[in-house]
Amino acid sequence: SASGSDWLVVDGFDRVLGGSWTAPSHDFAAAVSAALGEGASTASNEAVITGAVDLQDYARVLWLLGDEGVADWTFNTWEQQTIEDFLDAGGQIVVSGSEVGYAGDRDWLENTLGATYIADDAETVMAGGYEFGVAYEEDWPDELDGDEVIWTYSTGGGAAVGTRDRRVVVVGFPLETLHP
């Protein structure tokens, strides 16, 4: 939606059936991109998969997964390799989604993104003093652990974790659902 090269916001939220967001489309990537400012662009994960958009053209990527479920799978094998290549080249990534650990490859999540899946439900809609689940209800935020816990849920578990080198952050709930 823009031509900035500071951030690429990837919309990987494809789930329509059985999730919290039930409309056939959404503008979450555009809203998050606008919040990041003029240096942001947006793309669908399909545009990344087909090569129409190259992660290497950006310094930082924010990958939105919404509440992808088991049937939708968070990252396919091609996306995983693309992210690994991006990180190997020095890129920085933030991944957010309520099923990032539950519905994904947990070994890849831990070995590549440095996040460990702990539980499927943090039993709260508060993290780091902020309310989430506002744009759409979020009923299954993942609890995570990692090198560094950046945000904790009001119930005490890890809401966002990062690697020590600060190139990767994984958030266990959809950032697009934060209260404005």
N, C-alpha and C positions, 0 to 999 in steps of 0.2 A: 504493500500500500504506500510505500515511500521509498526514497532512494538513499537513505542513510546507511553508513557503513560501520557505525559504532556498535550497534546491536542488531541482531536478527531475531525476531520473535517467530518461532515456528509453532504453528497450530497443528498439534498432533492429536487433538481431541475429536475423534471420529465417532464415538459412541452416541447413538441416538436412542436405541431401545434398551430398556431396563436400567437406565441410569437416572441420576438426579435431574439432568437437563434433558427435556424430551422434545424440544422443538427441532425441526430438521436443519436449522442453521443457527449460527451465532456470530457475534462480532468481538469475541473476547481477545483475540490476538490484536485487533486494531485498537481496542481500548488500552491494553497493556502497552502496546507500542507507543500510543499517544502519551501515556504516563512517563515513558522513558525519555521522550523529547524528540527533537528534530533528527537526531542521529540514528533513528531506528527504522527498520524495514520489517515487513511481515511476509510470511510464506506458509503454505500448507506443507505438512510433512510429505505429501505426495510430490510436491514440487522439488523437495530435497531428494526424494527417492529416485525421481526420473532424471535428476541432474540439471533441471531447469534453474535451480538455485544451488550454489556451492557454498557450504559453510566456510570454506577457506577464504571467502571474500569478506569475512567479518571477524572482528576481534573477539566479540562476545555473542553467545547465543543463549536465548531464554526459550526453553522448549516446554510448551504447555501440553499437558496430558489430560486435563480435566479429571473426569472420573472413569477413564478407560477401564473396562472390565476384562475378565479372563478371555471372553470371546473376541475382544478387540486387540488384546496383547499390547503392552505399552510400547516396546521397541522391537521391530522385526530384526532379523539377522543383518540385513543391509543397513538399516539405520544404526545398529550397534557398531558396525565397522566404520561407517561414516563418522560417527561421534569419536570413536577411538582415533581415527586418522586426524581429526580436527584437534583433539587434545594432544596428540603426539607432535603436532605442528605448533603447539604453544597456545592454542585457543582456550577460552574460558567459557564455561557453561553453567547455567542454572536450569534445573529440571524441576517442574512442579506437577503434582497430581496426587489424587487421593488413593490411587491404586498402584503407584510407582513400584512398590515392593510386592504387594499382594498379587498383582496380575502380570508380573514381569519375570525375567530371568534373574533370579536372586544372586547367582554366582557372578553374572556380568555386572549387576548393580553394585556388588561389593568390590569386585576386582577392578572395574573400570571407573565407576563413579564414587567409590569409597564410602558407600552407604550400606548399612546393614538393616534389613527389614526385621522389626521386632514384633509388631502386632498390627492387626487390620483395623482396629478402632481405638482411637485415643480417647473416646467418650467425652469430647468437648468440641466447642466451636471457637475456642480462644487459644491464641498462640502468641507469645511475646507481647501480651497486652493488647493484641488486635483481634477483632472479631472476623471470622471468615464464615462462609456458608451464606453470604448475603445475596450475591448475584443469582445463585441457585443453592438449594439445600445441599449441604455436604454431610452425609451421615456415616462415612467410613474413612476418616483421615488416618493415613498410615503413621504408625510410630516408628521412628528410625533411630539409629545410632551410627556414629562415625568418628573420625579423628577428632573433630571438634563439633560440639552441639552449639549451634548458633541461636536457635529459638527453641523454647520448650513450650509444650502445651500447658494449659492451666492445671492439668492433672499430673504434670511432672515429666512426661515422656518427651523424647526428642521430636520436635516438629520440623526442624531444618538442621541439616548437618553439612559440614564441609570437610574438604581434605586439607591437610596441613599446608600444602603449597597454595591454597586459596584459589585454585583454578576451577574447582567444581563445588557446586552447592546443590543439594537435593532437598526439596521441600515436600513434605508428606501430605499436603493438601493443595488444592488448586489456587494459585495466587490470584486468579481472576475473580475469585469469590470474596476477596477481602473487602471489608467495609471501606467506602471511599475515604 
